[in-house]
Amino acid sequence: MVAGRINGPVHAAELIELQPKARVQGDVQYRALEMHHGAVVEGLMVHIPAEGRAAPKAASGAPRPESVKAT
């Protein structure tokens, strides 16, 4: 659970919950995400697939995802 500020990457092996005043400056890797209204992420948000489930392959030449900022 994040309710304050984090500067740097975050890796959540299971669930990450971003409270309304959460501010993350860095990439977030997660299996499950709960993001409340008001939380901000300045970086990439990357879903880690559940074990035993293959991750989808990106098409060649696909653009890199832009940073996500949710408010």
Helices and strands as residue ranges (DSSP letters): E 5-7, E 10-11, E 15-18, E 23-25, E 28-30, E 32-35, E 40-42, E 45-47
